[in-house]
């Protein structure tokens, strides 16, 4: 057991007793035990990786009015609740509305810029 932990096989060490007790009941082969221990190690490493990545990720903290400290705010509880209701009603109203995709705004032709006609004919600007 300590050898597994020394080799940093913590998943195998944690599953050792369970795998052996299940093996005694099923009378499985060495390959089945080894496969179950390897699967336990793989699952442990995957869980540790996800845990580490979640710890590194900076997700926004979910906040609600139940945990809000009204004494520390210059606004009263009534004003904050009203603002919350107004913001949530506008969020719901705009979330169901869908607009057509925006078209890119192209610059209008400038008298100083050559037009397509002028560049095709070979002259830079015939108006100047």
N, C-alpha and C positions, 0 to 999 in steps of 0.2 A: 504494500500500500504506500509506504513512504517512498519507495523507488519510483512509483508512478508519479507521485507529486514532485519528486526531484527532477524527473524528466519532463515536468510541466504537462503531464497528461491528467489534468484535474477532472475532466469529464469521465475518464475511465475509472479514476479513483472513487469518484462519487457514485458511479453505477456498479461498482465491483460486487457489493453484497447483493444487490437486486438481481444482477445477471446470474450470479452463482446460485442463488436460491431458486430462480426460475429454471436454471439448467438442471438442478437436482430433481425437480418435479418432472421435467420433460425428458431427462436423460439424453441431452443433446451432445453432439460431438464437439471436439475442440474448435473446429472451424466455426461452428455456430456461436460458441462463446466468444471467440475472437472477433467475429463479425458484429455481435451485439455490443461488445466493448468499443470497437472502432466506430460504430454508429453512435454510441453515446458520446464519444469524444468529439465526433463531427458536430453533433447537435449542440454540445456545450460550447464549442468554438464559434459556431454560427450565432448562438445566443449572446455570447460575450462580444462578438463583433457588432451586433445590432445595439447592444447596450452601450458600447463605447461610442458608436456613431451618434446615437441619440443624445449622449452626454455632450458631445462636441457641437451638435446642432444648436443653433440659437433660435428656438421657436419663441414666438411672442407669448407672453404670459396672459392666460385667459383671466379676465377680470369681470366681475359683475357688481351690481349695486349692493348686494348683500354684504360684501366685504369692504365697501367704501367707507372711509372715515369722514363723516360729515363735519366733525368738529375741527378738523384740520383744513377744511375748505372754506374759502370766503363766501361761497354760495350756500344757501340753505338747502335742506333736504328736499323741500318742495320744488325749488328751482332746478335742482339736479335731476329729479325724477321727471319733471316736465321736459327738460332738454333731452333726456334719454328717450322719452316717448316720441318727441318730434323727430329725432334722428332715426329711430327705428322705423317710424312710419314713412319717412322719405326714402329710406333704404329699401323697404318692401315695395314702395310705389315705383321706384326707378328700376328695380331688379327685374320686374316683369315686362318692362318696356324694352323693345328692341329696335334699334335704329338701323337704317340702311348703312352698309359699309361706307366709310368716308372716302371720297375721291381725292387724289392728291391735287394740291393747289399748285398750278404751274405759273411761273412768272409771265406777266403780260409782255408782249413784244415792245422793246424799247426802240426809239428812233435811232439810237446809237448802235444797236445790234443789227447785224445783217439778217435779213429774212431768208427763208428757204429759196424764194425766187432768185434773190440776188446771188446766193452762193452757187446755185445750179447753173446760172448763166455765165458764171466766171467773173462777174464784177463784184467788188466788195460791197459798195453801197452806191447805188445810182442816184439816191436822193441828195447826196452831199455834193 
